[in-house]
Amino acid sequence: MHRSALAGFIIDCRVDHLRSAAEFWGAALGRELRPSAAEEDAGYVPLEKKEDGLTIEVQRVAHESRLHLDIVADDVEAEARRLENLGARRVQMIRDWWVMEAPTGQRFCIVPLRGGGFPNPPTVWP
């Protein structure tokens, strides 16, 4: 048994100036920027969390700009297998999360649950 829930959205931007892109999206969504100085966070600018509990980040990418969602799971491997059984495929492991592709072509990530619990009520899977 494992649990998963929608974690949030990542705004993929093919840009030279990530900060400018993050400033636009922060203003558009009414969220302050929460940049991180940590080396592993280079290429990402998180926006503030609100009551909705969603994580929204602006990310610099080499592919076309798009939006992708993140699913948070307390067992990333079990969630990847569950979604593969539904027709998704694994694309790439990055650090401790999987980039997946839906049968319809959209990319999304399965990220591990970190301290603080789920951002919203999770679904319990057998």
Helices and strands as residue ranges (DSSP letters): E 2-13, H 18-29, G 39-41, E 44-46, E 55-60, E 66-73, H 76-85, E 89-94, E 97-101, E 107-112, E 123-125
